[in-house]
């Protein structure tokens, strides 16, 4: 019984206690600062992921100044809850309405929801398991602990290869590990992914139907490796979630409508957060900028469109630049070790690391990887992912919101092409 309480109930309760103030912080930014109106499910999704980004940013700030205190965050969370009592009451009423509305759902939709529930429970139990994956044990969790103990600038430099990566998620993990150990780290990572799935459901049900949204979420749950990443102390799933939501918002914006400017800012912020987690997001940013350039060419008021894009670019640069400036200061190259060499490139360790990780290889071996990469889908745990991916091209035949879907498919094509060339 003691084990059940300490290893299952306690981490779950803690994760919910952190979710609520984080979500409320994100909600405040979206509704009060950016003044954006969104559909309920999409609002919950974006508020959650943005809230965790805000918490992570606060950890970065206090550890940079070396004034970290667990009591500071406890007091802050309590203040957020006290000042948002009305919002909490509204959320409870909305949750009750959603639960009661399930009685009116068709059997097929309930069956899909049941399937989602099975997947959810499987990965939830996995999230409560001890760490077992290599990178989590080797540097994600150790870096998180070091950030809390010694500050952000204790990591990095030419000889500390992994310390030069963006460390926003590791900063968040440091706080979570301090509060509740590895289980809390896994659960919050999983929450970010679940919030993103809610956003995908919101988009799918709006563009097509509730059933399409549920089916899309169910297909996403078949991405085994992605979800095993999401219930660990890795960072890749979180990075992908901020990236996906940024793309969805960007594609849904009317570039000729000034009223959508703040949505563009939100998309930029989410891209900046993703860049603060993993630098490979630069590839998807390139794909999005290509789409943006095509929209610019088709626009009637090019001056207004340029002004809109300025806010988008400024948002992701301001939010995402910290880590690259840090690496520039400490290693002499903002993209070290992925592109070029550090300020002490004569050292054998960083030189081998640069060679091993590849950098931007647009020719030679990099080109061969475009043909080699699909072969990985033949591994057993990739089969369902591969089959789900094969369904994407058929979406172009859907008449409703066809242009939106074509834009999304174009993004997927460009992004995967760049990924194949550079990883």
N, C-alpha and C positions, 0 to 999 in steps of 0.2 A: 504493500500500500504506500509506503514511504517513497519507493521508486516511482510509482505512478504519479504521485504528487510532484516530486522534484523534477522528474524528467519529461513529463507530459503536461499535466495540468498547469503547473507554475509557468513554464515557458509560453504556453498558449495564452494564458491570462495576461502576462507581461506584454506579449506581442499586440494584443488588443488594446491594452492601456497606452501603448506607444502609438498605435495606429490612429486612435481618435484625435489626439492633439496635433499629430502630424497632418492628418487630413483636414482638420480645421484651419491650420496655417495655410495650406495650399488653397483651400476654399476662399480664405480672406484675400489672398493675392489675386485670384481669378475674378472674384465678384467685386471686391472693393477697390483694388488697385487698378487692374486692367479693365474692369467693368465689362466683362464678357458674359453673354447669356448663352448657356449650353443646355442640351437635353440632359435630363437627370442622370442617367447612367454614365454618360460621357463626362459629366461634371464630377461625379464621384471618382471616376477613373483618374482624371487629370489632377484632381485635388490631392489624391493619395500619393501619386508618384511625385508631384511637385512638392508636397509636404515633406516627403523623405529627402528630397534634394535640399530643401531649406535646412532641415536638421543636420544633414551632412555638411552643408556650407558653414553652419554655426560651429561644428566640430573643427573644421579647418581653421576658422578664425581664432578660436580660443587656443588651439594647439600651436598655431603659428606664433601667438603671443605668449605661449607657455603658461596659460592661466586656467588650464582645464580643471573642472570640478564637476563631479557627478551630481552634487547638490544643486549646482547652477541649472542643470538641465531638468532636474526634478522640480525645482521651483518654477522654471519656465513652463513646463508642461502643465503644472497645476494652474498657473495664471491663465493659460490658453483655455483650459477647461472652464474656469470660473467666468471668464469674459464671454464665453460662447454657450452659456446654458440654454438659451433659446434655440440656437442652431441644433444642439444635441436633442432637444425635445422634438423639434421638427423631423430630425433624422429618424428618431424612434417611430414616429407616426408614419413616415414614408415606408420604413421597413415593414411595419405591420400591414400597410396597404398592399405592398408587393407580395407578402406571404399569403394574404387572404385572396389575392387575385389569381393565385395558382390554381384555385378550384375551378376557374373558368377556362383554363388552358385545355387544348385538345390533347388526346392521348399520345399522339405522335410527338408533340412538343415535350410532354412530360417524360416520355421515354428517352428523348435526347438529353433532357435535364438529368435524368437518372444516370445515364452513361457518363455525363460530365461529373456527377457526384462521385462515381466509382473512381474515376481518374484522380479527382481532387483528393480523396481520402488516401489513395495509394501514395501519392507524392507528399501528402501531409505527414504520413508516418515515416517516410524517407527523410523528411526535413528534421524529424526529431532524433534521427540516428546520429551517432558520433561521426566526425569528419573521417573520410577515408580516401579522398581524391588527392593526388600528388601535389598540384599547385596550391591547393588550399592549405595543406600542411606545410609546404615548403616556404611559401612567402606571403600569401594573402593574409592569413591570420597573424603570422609573426609581424608583418608590416603594420597591421592594425594595432597590435599591442604596442609596438615601438612608437607609433604616432602619438598615442595617448601618453606614454611614459616620457618621451623625449622631444616631441614636437615634429611638425611636418619637415622641417629642414634638417632633421637627423637622417633623412633618407635622400639619396640622390648622389650625383657626382659621377665621374667617368668610370670608376671601379664598381659602383653599385648599380648594376644594369637595371634591375627591377625597380629600384628606387626612383628611376627617371620616368617611369610610366605615370600617367594621371592616377591619382590616388583618392578620388572622391569617395568611392564605395568603401575602400579600405578605412577611410576616416570614419564613415558611418559605422562600419563593422567594429571599429575600436570602441566606440561608445556602447554598442549593443553587447559586445563581448564583456565589457566591464560590468554591465548591468545584469546580464543573464547567461553568459557563456555561449558556446557554439550553437546551441539550439535556437536561441533568439536571433543570431546572425542568419541562420538558415530560414527561419520563419519570416523574417522581414524581407529577405530577398524573394521568397515565394509570394509574399503579399504584393510586392511590386509587379510581379508577373501576373498574378490574379487580377489586379487592378487594370492592367493592360488588356487582359482578355475581356474584362467588362467593357472597356472602351471599344474593342473590336466588335463585341456583340452589339453595342449601341450603334456603331456605324453600319454593321450588316443589317440590323433590323430596320434602320432608317432608310437605307438605300434599297433594300429588297423586302425582307419580311422577318418576323420573329424567328421562324423556322430556319431561315438562311443564316441568321445570326447565331443560333444555337448550334447548327451544323458546323459553322466555321470555327466556333470555340472547340467543339468536339474534335475536329480535324487537327486543330492546334495542339490539343492534348496528346495526340499520337506522336508528336515530335519528342521522342524519348530522350535523346541526348540533351536537347534544349532544356527539358524539365528537370533532368538530373543535375544540370548546371544550376538551375534556378533554386534547388533545395540544398545548395551547398554554399560555401564561402567563396565561390568563384564570383566574377563580376560580369561575365559576358552576357548573361540573360538580362541583367538590369540595363546594361548599355543598349542592347537590342530593343528593350521596351521603350526607353526614352526616344530612341531613334524612330521606332514604328509610330508612336503617337505624334511625334513631330512631323513625320511625313504625312500622316492622315490629316492633320490640321492644315498643313501647307496645301495639300491637293484640294481641300474643300473650300479654299479661300477664293473669293472673287477679287482678282487683282485690280480691277477697275473701280472697286467700291471702297471709299475711304473708311467706311464703317468697319471694314474687316482688318484695319491696320493693327489693332491690338491682338487679333488672332495670329497675325503674322509675327508679332512680337513674342507671343506665347510659343509659337513654333520655333522661333529662334532661341528662346530660353531653353526649351527642351533639347534642341540640338547642342547648345552650349553645355548642358548637363551631361549629355551623352559623350561629348568630347572630353569632359572632365573625368570620365570613367575609362574610356578606351579611345586611343587615337585613330583606330581604323574607321571611326565614324567619318573621318575626312573623305573617305571614298563615297559614302552616301550623300554627303554634302555636295560633292562635285556633281553627282547625278541630279540632285535637286536644283542646283544652280543651272544646269543645262535645261531642265524643265522650265525654270523661271525665265531664262533667256528666251526660250521659245514663246512663252506667254508675253514677254516684253515686245517681241517682234510683231505679235498679232494685236497688241493693244492700240487703242486709239489715242489715248492721252499718255504718251510716253514719259512726260515729265512727272506726272503723278505716280506712275508705276515705279519710276526710279526712286522717288521719295519713299514709297512703300518698301522697296527692297533695301533701302538704306537702314530702316528700322529693323528689318529682319537680320541683316548682316551685323549691325551694331549689337543686337541682342546676343547672338551666339558668340561673337568675338569677346564681348565684355564678360559673359558668364564662363566661357571656356578657356580664356587666355591664361589664367593664373598658373596652371601646371606647366605650360609651355615656356612661360617666362621663368619659372623656377628652374626648369631643366636647362634653359639657356644660361642662367646665372651659374648653375652648379656644374654643368658639363660643357658649356660653350656652344651648344647646338640645341635649338628648341625641339627638334624631332629625333634627337639621339635616344636609343641606338638604332631606330628604324631607317633613318636616312642620313648617310654621311657618317662622319667620325666626331668624337668628342675633342675637347681642347687638349687632351693628353693621349692622342691616338697612337703614340709609339708603344703604349702599354699593351702587352700581349692579350690580356683578358678582354678589354673592350674591342680590340681588333677582331678577335675570334668571334665575339658576340655579334658584331655587325655583319660579319660574313655569314654566320650561322642563321641569323634572322632574315637576311635577304634584302631588306630595304625595298625601294620601288623598282622592281625588275619588269620593265615594259617590253623587253626583247629577250631573245635567247631562251634560257630555261623558263622564264616567266610565261612566255607564249605557250610552251609545252604544257604548262599547268592548266591551261584552259581545257585541254583535251584530257588531262589526267584527273582533274578534280571530280567529274561526274562518276568515276569509277568507285569512289568512296561510298556512293549510295548503294552499291551492291552488298555492302556489309549488312547483316541481318537486322540490326537495330535502326538502320536507315530506310528500310523498305517502305514502311508506312509514311515516313516523311516524303520520300520520293514520289509515292503514289499521290499524296496530297498536293505536292508541287505540280504534278502533271495535270491536275484539274484546273489550274490557273488559266491556261490559254482559252478554255471554253467559256470563261466569264465574259469574253469580248462579244459573245453572241447574245448576252443579256441586253435587252433594249433600254431598260431603265438606267439612267445615269451612265450611259455607255462611255462618254468622254472621260469621266472620272476613273472608271475601271481601266481604260486604255492608258491613262497617265500612270496609274499604279503599276500596270504591267511593264510599261516603259522603264519606270524606276527600278523594278525588280531585275529587268534584263541588264540595265547599265550597271547596277550595283554588283550583281553576281559576276559580270564580266571583269569589273575592276578587282573584285575579291579574288577571282581566279588568277589574275595576273600578279597579284601582290602578296599572296599568302603562301 
